[in-house]
Amino acid sequence: MAQGKIFEGKTTGEAIEIGLKELGIRKEDAEIKVLENEDKRSFFSILTPRVVKVEIISKKEVKEQKVKRNKEETAHIDFTKVTKQVEEFLKDFIKVIPNQEIRYEVKQEDGYLKVDIDGEDLNYLIGHRGEVLNQLQIILSSIASKDSEYKVRVILNICGYKEKREKSLEELAEKLEKTVIRTKKSITLEPMTAYERKIIHTKLQDSKRVTTSSVGEEPYRKVVISLK
């Protein structure tokens, strides 16, 4: 878990302002956690100086730490072994599904195990908004990780669905950005997978007018688009 720096102030706003100034970053580029709120003061502390503490870390640093951690973990994964495990499962899986004209490829790329499945009439393996695909991806990840000390991250793509979904989400992000700017009201999207949320965040990360954040717990975590 990424650790930020602790800053103090007489109010939450002051503590945040001090922290952002010292770190040299904007509020929308920071992850902020209030550790001590000015509203939570007991009778016995009323005569003591008011101090509010916040923890701040830049989103860029969080991302860099995550990438570093992923690299360290994937360095210990035997991808030859996990690839074989996934291929054996897919070989048996294809035997019991209706369509026999199915092709698949399993390969390591950027620390992930990427699985591509192709064939005719495979919409039933994708499901509504990729629900079946996402569940199958979880199964493949479990199979790949069963004998590994670290979790093996699997990215499953069926008949190019991921590319089509990515384009659709990017178009949605652009449309909602204009709506938020016009109405000056935040918009909360429906629950999405981490992969889909990342597409929205990435598409709008350079926007001068709006910012994005995620709220809620998995599997109901959602993206919120708000004015800066």
C-alpha positions as CSV (number, residue, x, y, z in Angstrom):
1,M,0.0,0.0,0.0
2,A,1.4,3.4,-1.0
3,Q,2.2,5.7,1.9
4,G,1.8,9.4,1.7
5,K,3.2,12.3,3.8
6,I,1.3,13.7,6.8
7,F,0.4,17.4,6.9
8,E,-1.2,19.4,9.6
9,G,-3.3,22.6,9.7
10,K,-6.0,24.3,11.7
11,T,-8.6,23.2,9.2
12,T,-8.8,20.4,6.7
13,G,-8.5,22.9,3.9
14,E,-5.4,24.5,5.4
15,A,-3.8,21.1,5.9
16,I,-4.5,20.1,2.3
17,E,-3.2,23.5,0.9
18,I,0.0,23.1,2.9
19,G,0.6,19.6,1.7
20,L,-0.2,20.3,-2.0
21,K,2.2,23.3,-1.9
22,E,5.0,21.3,-0.4
23,L,4.6,18.4,-2.8
24,G,4.2,20.8,-5.7
25,I,1.1,19.1,-7.1
26,R,-2.6,20.0,-7.9
27,K,-5.5,18.7,-5.8
28,E,-6.8,16.7,-8.8
29,D,-3.4,15.0,-9.1
30,A,-3.4,13.9,-5.4
31,E,-4.9,11.2,-3.3
32,I,-6.0,12.8,0.0
33,K,-7.1,11.0,3.2
34,V,-8.3,13.0,6.3
35,L,-6.7,11.4,9.4
36,E,-8.1,13.8,12.0
37,N,-11.2,15.9,11.2
38,E,-11.7,19.3,12.9
39,D,-15.3,18.3,13.7
40,K,-14.2,15.4,16.0
41,R,-13.1,17.2,19.1
42,S,-13.8,16.0,22.6
43,F,-14.7,18.2,25.6
44,F,-11.2,17.6,27.1
45,S,-9.4,18.8,23.9
46,I,-11.4,21.9,23.4
47,L,-8.8,24.1,25.1
48,T,-5.9,22.6,23.1
49,P,-4.8,24.0,19.8
50,R,-6.9,22.8,16.9
51,V,-4.9,20.4,14.6
52,V,-6.1,18.6,11.6
53,K,-4.0,15.9,9.9
54,V,-4.3,14.7,6.3
55,E,-2.3,12.2,4.4
56,I,-1.4,13.2,0.8
57,I,0.3,11.2,-2.0
58,S,0.5,12.0,-5.7
59,K,-1.5,9.8,-8.0
60,K,1.6,9.5,-10.2
61,E,3.6,8.1,-7.3
62,V,0.9,5.6,-6.5
63,K,0.9,4.5,-10.1
64,E,4.7,4.2,-10.1
65,Q,4.7,2.2,-6.9
66,K,2.1,-0.1,-8.3
67,V,4.0,-0.7,-11.5
68,K,7.2,-1.4,-9.5
69,R,5.4,-3.8,-7.2
70,N,3.8,-5.6,-10.2
71,K,7.3,-6.0,-11.9
72,E,8.7,-7.4,-8.7
73,E,5.9,-9.9,-8.3
74,T,5.9,-11.0,-12.0
75,A,9.6,-11.6,-11.9
76,H,8.9,-14.6,-9.5
77,I,6.2,-16.1,-11.7
78,D,6.9,-19.1,-13.8
79,F,5.0,-18.0,-16.9
80,T,5.9,-21.2,-18.8
81,K,4.2,-23.3,-16.2
82,V,1.1,-21.0,-15.8
83,T,0.7,-20.8,-19.6
84,K,0.6,-24.6,-19.8
85,Q,-2.0,-24.8,-17.0
86,V,-4.3,-22.3,-18.8
87,E,-3.8,-24.0,-22.2
88,E,-4.7,-27.4,-20.6
89,F,-7.9,-25.9,-19.2
90,L,-8.9,-24.3,-22.5
91,K,-8.3,-27.5,-24.4
92,D,-10.7,-29.3,-22.1
93,F,-13.1,-26.4,-22.0
94,I,-13.5,-26.2,-25.8
95,K,-14.4,-29.9,-25.9
96,V,-17.6,-29.3,-23.8
97,I,-19.0,-26.2,-25.5
98,P,-21.2,-26.3,-28.6
99,N,-18.9,-24.5,-31.1
100,Q,-15.8,-26.6,-32.0
101,E,-14.4,-24.0,-34.5
102,I,-12.6,-22.1,-31.7
103,R,-9.0,-20.9,-31.8
104,Y,-7.0,-19.6,-28.8
105,E,-3.6,-18.2,-28.0
106,V,-2.0,-17.7,-24.6
107,K,1.1,-15.5,-24.3
108,Q,2.9,-13.4,-21.7
109,E,3.0,-9.7,-22.3
110,D,3.9,-6.7,-20.0
111,G,3.6,-8.9,-16.9
112,Y,0.2,-10.2,-17.8
113,L,-1.0,-13.5,-19.3
114,K,-3.0,-12.6,-22.3
115,V,-5.5,-15.0,-23.7
116,D,-7.2,-14.5,-27.1
117,I,-10.1,-16.6,-28.1
118,D,-11.6,-16.4,-31.6
119,G,-14.3,-18.2,-33.6
120,E,-17.8,-17.9,-35.0
121,D,-20.9,-17.0,-32.9
122,L,-19.2,-16.7,-29.5
123,N,-21.4,-14.0,-28.1
124,Y,-22.6,-16.4,-25.4
125,L,-19.0,-16.5,-24.1
126,I,-19.0,-12.7,-23.9
127,G,-22.4,-12.0,-22.4
128,H,-24.2,-8.8,-21.7
129,R,-21.5,-6.0,-21.5
130,G,-18.9,-8.7,-21.1
131,E,-20.3,-10.3,-17.9
132,V,-19.6,-13.9,-19.0
133,L,-16.1,-12.9,-20.3
134,N,-15.2,-11.2,-17.0
135,Q,-16.2,-14.3,-15.0
136,L,-14.3,-16.6,-17.4
137,Q,-11.3,-14.2,-17.0
138,I,-11.5,-14.7,-13.2
139,I,-11.6,-18.4,-13.6
140,L,-8.5,-18.4,-15.8
141,S,-6.7,-16.1,-13.3
142,S,-7.5,-18.6,-10.5
143,I,-6.2,-21.5,-12.6
144,A,-3.0,-19.6,-13.5
145,S,-2.4,-18.6,-9.9
146,K,-3.2,-21.9,-8.1
147,D,0.4,-23.0,-7.7
148,S,2.0,-19.5,-7.7
149,E,3.0,-17.5,-4.7
150,Y,1.8,-14.4,-6.5
151,K,-1.4,-13.7,-8.3
152,V,-1.2,-14.1,-12.1
153,R,-3.1,-11.3,-13.9
154,V,-5.0,-12.6,-16.9
155,I,-6.4,-10.5,-19.6
156,L,-9.0,-12.4,-21.7
157,N,-10.2,-11.1,-25.1
158,I,-12.9,-12.9,-27.2
159,C,-13.4,-12.0,-30.8
160,G,-11.9,-8.6,-30.3
161,Y,-14.5,-7.6,-27.7
162,K,-12.0,-5.6,-25.6
163,E,-11.1,-3.3,-28.5
164,K,-14.8,-2.7,-29.3
165,R,-15.6,-2.1,-25.6
166,E,-12.7,0.3,-25.2
167,K,-13.8,2.4,-28.1
168,S,-17.3,2.5,-26.8
169,L,-16.2,3.6,-23.3
170,E,-13.9,6.3,-24.7
171,E,-16.8,7.7,-26.7
172,L,-18.9,7.6,-23.6
173,A,-16.2,9.4,-21.6
174,E,-16.1,12.2,-24.1
175,K,-19.9,12.5,-24.2
176,L,-20.1,12.6,-20.4
177,E,-17.3,15.1,-20.1
178,K,-19.3,17.6,-22.2
179,T,-22.4,16.9,-20.1
180,V,-20.6,17.6,-16.8
181,I,-19.2,20.8,-18.2
182,R,-22.6,21.9,-19.5
183,T,-24.6,21.0,-16.4
184,K,-21.8,21.6,-13.8
185,K,-23.0,18.5,-12.1
186,S,-21.0,15.3,-11.3
187,I,-22.0,12.1,-13.0
188,T,-21.6,8.6,-11.4
189,L,-21.4,5.7,-13.9
190,E,-22.6,2.2,-13.4
191,P,-20.3,-0.3,-11.7
192,M,-17.4,-1.4,-13.9
193,T,-14.4,-3.7,-13.8
194,A,-11.0,-2.2,-13.0
195,Y,-10.1,-2.6,-16.7
196,E,-13.1,-0.6,-17.8
197,R,-12.6,2.1,-15.1
198,K,-9.0,2.5,-16.3
199,I,-10.2,3.3,-19.8
200,I,-12.4,6.1,-18.5
201,H,-9.7,7.5,-16.2
202,T,-7.1,7.4,-19.0
203,K,-9.3,9.0,-21.6
204,L,-10.1,12.0,-19.3
205,Q,-6.8,12.3,-17.5
206,D,-5.6,15.2,-19.6
207,S,-8.9,17.1,-19.5
208,K,-8.6,20.7,-18.4
209,R,-12.2,20.8,-17.2
210,V,-13.1,17.6,-15.5
211,T,-11.5,15.0,-13.2
212,T,-12.3,11.4,-12.5
213,S,-12.3,9.3,-9.3
214,S,-13.6,5.8,-8.2
215,V,-16.0,5.2,-5.4
216,G,-17.4,2.1,-3.7
217,E,-16.1,-1.4,-3.2
218,E,-15.6,-4.2,-5.7
219,P,-17.5,-5.5,-7.6
220,Y,-19.7,-2.4,-7.4
221,R,-16.9,0.2,-7.8
222,K,-17.9,3.1,-10.0
223,V,-16.3,6.0,-11.8
224,V,-17.3,9.6,-10.9
225,I,-16.7,12.4,-13.4
226,S,-16.7,15.9,-11.8
227,L,-15.8,19.4,-12.6
228,K,-12.3,20.5,-11.6
